[in-house]
Amino acid sequence: MSENKIYNGIMQGLQEAIAYNKGDLTTAHTRVHSVVKPITVNVYNPTDVMRMRKKLNLSQRGLAITIGVSPRTVESWEAGKSTPSGVATKLLHLIDSDNSLVDRLILRG
């Protein structure tokens, strides 16, 4: 790359920065980088799943419907045969943190 192209590139960048600083977004080229910080959730062991389900007054089937898994999956969690996946753990955490989410996820009849 020639020195002239480097100089022109730097000058163009500076002019765009000045324009952007003045509020002119038509000439400035910007990049937006976002950083996602995941929430930290605890592992739900069999006792935790059962405690939460009973606190919400849900059957195993009711909890399964709420979070979109099969009743056998909830049964397996409570029996200690398997553990909730990452997505299921996050859903359990959110519901455990805000019980009103259950009413938004299912219609109780």
Buried (B, 14 or more C-beta within 10 A) or exposed (E): EEEEEEEEEEEEEEEBEEBBEEEEEEEBEEEEEEEEEEEEBEEBBBEBBBEBBEEBEBEBEBBBBBBEBEBEBBBBBBEEEEBBEEEBBBBBBBBBEEEEBBEEBBEEE
